[in-house]
Amino acid sequence: MRAILLLVILFISGCAAIEHKQTGETVYFQPATSLTLSAPSAELLGNQWQKRMYVTRGGSSKTLLSQLAIDDNGKVNLAVMTAVGIPVLTLTFDQVNGIQAKEFVDLAGLNPQYILADIQLVHWSATQLQAHLQGAKINEYLSPRGQVREVLDEERVIMTITYEQNAVVLKNELRDYEIRFEEVIP
């Protein structure tokens, strides 16, 4: 009976999915600060990550599961689901087709470009990011918690990514959210 209920929920979710295709590949963090989305470097090709995500925003927190894969041709594939396996979002990106995303639940206007920008800020090299950033710079240093990557505009830190031993924590100061990524070990 549970299996039938889950299949019905997945079917209904699939029927109600919202699809996005975007080819404007510049993400604006604020009017004078942006990131032009770019293909992954050769070192990232063929990699995949499975993460448990703890997303905190405005005092509320959600736990999600994600699988991110970059194929040998540089196509980025992301699937996000609830902790119980209900699909939330699928997203693909490549330089030819841009971003294609499908929302299975309403993400309250969350733009798939921002999701992809967060992925790139976490996984792409600082050198590659700096070449695609406008109005900001990347600063990296070692702290007692681990390696830290900051995105700074002329006045302040707008984003911090901390690479801890067992997690990566992304804090977006402009949009007031934090995502803690923890490896899912099968």
VMD Tcl script that draws the C-alpha trace (Angstrom):
set ca {
  {0.00 0.00 0.00}
  {2.85 2.41 0.85}
  {4.49 1.74 -2.52}
  {1.26 2.56 -4.36}
  {0.83 5.78 -2.36}
  {4.42 6.82 -3.12}
  {3.92 6.12 -6.84}
  {0.72 8.20 -6.85}
  {2.51 11.09 -5.11}
  {5.41 10.92 -7.58}
  {3.00 10.80 -10.53}
  {1.03 13.80 -9.28}
  {4.25 15.68 -8.55}
  {5.48 14.94 -12.06}
  {2.24 16.20 -13.60}
  {2.45 19.44 -11.61}
  {6.12 20.09 -12.36}
  {7.23 23.56 -13.38}
  {9.82 23.60 -16.16}
  {12.42 26.31 -16.75}
  {14.85 26.82 -19.59}
  {17.21 29.74 -19.24}
  {19.94 30.86 -21.54}
  {20.82 34.17 -19.84}
  {23.82 32.88 -17.97}
  {24.78 35.81 -15.75}
  {23.66 35.72 -12.13}
  {23.40 39.07 -10.37}
  {24.06 38.96 -6.62}
  {23.42 42.71 -6.46}
  {23.31 45.36 -9.24}
  {27.08 45.70 -9.67}
  {28.10 42.15 -8.65}
  {27.61 39.15 -10.89}
  {28.90 35.72 -11.88}
  {28.82 34.52 -15.47}
  {28.10 30.80 -15.33}
  {30.81 28.69 -16.94}
  {31.58 25.12 -17.90}
  {33.44 22.99 -15.34}
  {37.18 22.59 -15.63}
  {38.69 19.31 -16.86}
  {39.50 18.23 -13.27}
  {35.78 18.12 -12.42}
  {34.68 16.00 -15.39}
  {33.34 12.57 -14.44}
  {32.81 13.47 -10.76}
  {29.71 13.05 -8.67}
  {28.69 13.94 -5.12}
  {25.81 12.82 -2.92}
  {25.07 15.27 -0.13}
  {22.65 15.75 2.71}
  {21.76 19.44 2.71}
  {20.59 21.43 5.71}
  {19.11 24.65 4.36}
  {18.44 27.43 6.87}
  {16.70 30.67 5.99}
  {14.78 33.11 8.15}
  {14.72 30.83 11.17}
  {13.33 27.82 9.30}
  {15.36 24.79 8.35}
  {14.87 21.99 5.84}
  {16.77 18.79 5.23}
  {17.20 17.71 1.61}
  {19.23 15.14 -0.30}
  {21.10 16.02 -3.47}
  {23.06 14.26 -6.13}
  {25.35 16.32 -8.33}
  {27.15 14.80 -11.30}
  {29.35 16.29 -14.00}
  {29.64 14.03 -17.01}
  {32.70 13.67 -19.25}
  {31.31 16.30 -21.65}
  {30.94 18.94 -18.91}
  {27.18 18.67 -18.47}
  {26.13 19.43 -14.88}
  {23.23 17.33 -13.56}
  {21.56 17.98 -10.21}
  {18.69 16.15 -8.52}
  {17.28 17.36 -5.18}
  {14.72 15.47 -3.11}
  {13.21 15.57 0.36}
  {14.69 13.39 3.08}
  {11.95 10.82 2.37}
  {12.70 10.74 -1.37}
  {10.04 13.01 -2.88}
  {11.53 14.90 -5.86}
  {12.00 18.64 -5.41}
  {14.10 19.78 -8.38}
  {16.14 18.52 -11.32}
  {18.55 20.80 -13.11}
  {20.95 20.40 -16.01}
  {23.44 22.89 -17.41}
  {25.80 22.92 -20.32}
  {27.27 25.70 -22.42}
  {25.11 24.87 -25.47}
  {21.65 24.44 -23.91}
  {22.00 26.65 -20.83}
  {20.01 25.79 -17.71}
  {17.07 23.44 -17.86}
  {15.24 22.92 -14.59}
  {12.10 21.20 -13.45}
  {10.54 22.02 -10.07}
  {8.33 19.30 -8.58}
  {7.26 21.51 -5.68}
  {6.96 25.29 -5.51}
  {10.33 26.70 -4.50}
  {8.88 30.12 -3.68}
  {10.41 31.81 -6.70}
  {13.92 30.40 -6.23}
  {15.76 30.95 -9.49}
  {17.65 27.88 -10.82}
  {20.48 30.23 -11.86}
  {21.21 30.94 -8.18}
  {21.34 27.22 -7.42}
  {23.87 26.73 -10.21}
  {25.86 29.77 -9.06}
  {26.11 28.24 -5.56}
  {27.29 24.94 -7.09}
  {29.97 26.75 -9.07}
  {31.08 28.86 -6.10}
  {31.57 25.69 -4.06}
  {33.17 23.41 -6.69}
  {34.92 25.53 -9.33}
  {38.47 26.76 -8.69}
  {39.03 30.26 -7.34}
  {40.99 31.16 -10.48}
  {38.14 30.13 -12.77}
  {35.55 31.90 -10.63}
  {37.59 35.11 -10.50}
  {37.71 35.18 -14.29}
  {33.88 35.12 -14.38}
  {33.11 37.46 -11.47}
  {32.26 41.11 -12.03}
  {32.36 43.62 -9.16}
  {33.69 41.08 -6.66}
  {36.79 39.10 -5.82}
  {37.58 35.73 -4.29}
  {39.67 35.54 -1.13}
  {40.84 32.16 0.23}
  {42.58 31.36 3.48}
  {42.99 28.61 6.05}
  {41.08 28.90 9.34}
  {40.87 26.58 12.37}
  {37.60 25.18 10.90}
  {39.16 24.49 7.47}
  {39.74 26.17 4.12}
  {37.61 29.31 3.66}
  {36.54 30.95 0.40}
  {35.00 34.41 0.55}
  {33.28 36.41 -2.16}
  {33.81 40.11 -1.45}
  {32.40 43.16 -3.13}
  {34.28 46.43 -2.61}
  {32.86 46.89 0.88}
  {32.16 43.55 2.54}
  {31.97 39.77 2.46}
  {28.82 38.78 0.60}
  {29.33 35.02 0.69}
  {31.45 32.62 2.72}
  {32.16 28.97 1.94}
  {33.93 26.92 4.60}
  {35.36 23.52 3.69}
  {35.29 21.67 7.02}
  {36.57 18.15 7.53}
  {33.15 16.49 7.10}
  {31.04 19.25 5.57}
  {30.93 22.33 3.36}
  {29.03 25.35 4.68}
  {27.87 28.09 2.30}
  {26.57 31.28 3.91}
  {25.00 33.91 1.66}
  {24.99 37.23 3.53}
  {22.97 39.07 0.87}
  {20.08 36.62 0.73}
  {20.35 35.52 4.37}
  {20.59 31.75 3.97}
  {22.99 28.99 4.87}
  {23.43 25.55 3.35}
  {25.39 22.86 5.13}
  {26.42 20.02 2.80}
  {27.38 16.69 4.38}
  {28.59 13.68 2.42}
  {26.11 10.80 2.16}
  {28.04 7.60 2.73}
  {26.33 4.53 1.23}
}
mol new
graphics top color blue
foreach p $ca { graphics top sphere $p radius 0.5 }
foreach p [lrange $ca 0 end-1] q [lrange $ca 1 end] { graphics top cylinder $p $q radius 0.2 }
display resetview
